[in-house]
Amino acid sequence: MSDLIDGPREDIGALLGIKYPIIQGGMAWIADSSLASAVSNGGGLGVLAAGNAPAEAVRAEIAATRALTERPFGVNVMLLSPYVDEVMSMLCEERVDVVITGAGNPGKYMEMLKAAGIKAIPVVASVALAVRMARSGADAVIAEGQEAGGHIGESTAMALIPQVADAVSIPVIGAGGIADGRGIAAAFMLGAKGVQVGTRFLVAKECTVSQQYKDMIIKAKDTDTVTTGRSVGRPVRVLKNRMTKEILSLEKSGIDADAFEQRLAGTLRIAAKDGDVVNGSVMAGQIAGLVKKEQKAAAIIREMFEETKEIYENRSFICGPGGAISGHGQGSL
Ligand code: TUI
């Protein structure tokens, strides 16, 4: 089969030096050299998570990834990290290919990233931030809907992606709720030129997250995620468990932001690394219910784009005889 649909691949493929227009979510405590190199070797853009790690720990992970792949990969910088300044300086020294930012406005780092020749791709949750980022030199933006796992904004992907696509002329990458070819095709239809996928890669064979975390994703159904932290302005989507029950009840009783952060500290690590998915934060997107098995990262990518291609080739938009049910291939109305 030919590789893909021409338009979307050309833009993001040329920009990032990848075959498939797919970026792996840079999930804190999870996205390491094993997962990132597997995704890059599979033709997508693998991404390391800097999370809350100090610069030297991230530098070591970059070296480990470079030993495992010759293809481009990125680093996700979580802007709430206490180490964000030193991590950004180190990334410029290392001249990584791509920096993706999340959970904030990376405006003050844009100039140094550009000067180091690094592609800067902020995650945005609003049109306003997308426009500001485009003006300050971002190479693309990731428009992430609140279907996503982890730290989220308010808008859904369905509403956010087309509005961001209309507002900026740089490429828009869709994210939030995408785990198969239907999600990719939908994001393209909304104006995205590529996608970012997190939850599906959590169950990649090369993903080193705890087996308990993977099993919880595989067993999840559509209604199994919940958003904690809305009351303190830090909304985070996670799978429901004993910990989220307690957190939500603390929020109902009016816990303040500092006490809330203290209660949550370390909970992602214990789920991701120690496998305690009862007391830990099992961050995952609403699409977890669609994710049913472990597969190699390269197989996930191939399968998703085979599905996308199939949808593109068989599209038709009219019901009834001569339309969607019997028609195929032409895409005409
Ligand atoms: O960053 C993420 N997702 C994350 S980071 C993370 S680590 C963490 N651990 C514990 C508590 C909190 C975080 C887990 N998941 N996604 C990217 C993302 N960024 N989604 C939404 C946003 C976003 C939201 C608002 C970006 C910018 C923004 O507004 C900034 C502004 O100033 O306008």
Boltz pocket constraint, residues with backbone or C-beta under 6 A from the ligand:
constraints:
  - pocket:
      binder: B
      contacts: [[A, 28], [A, 51], [A, 78], [A, 80], [A, 101], [A, 102], [A, 103], [A, 104], [A, 105], [A, 123], [A, 124], [A, 125], [A, 129], [A, 144], [A, 149], [A, 150], [A, 151], [A, 152], [A, 153], [A, 236], [A, 268], [A, 283]]
      max_distance: 6.0
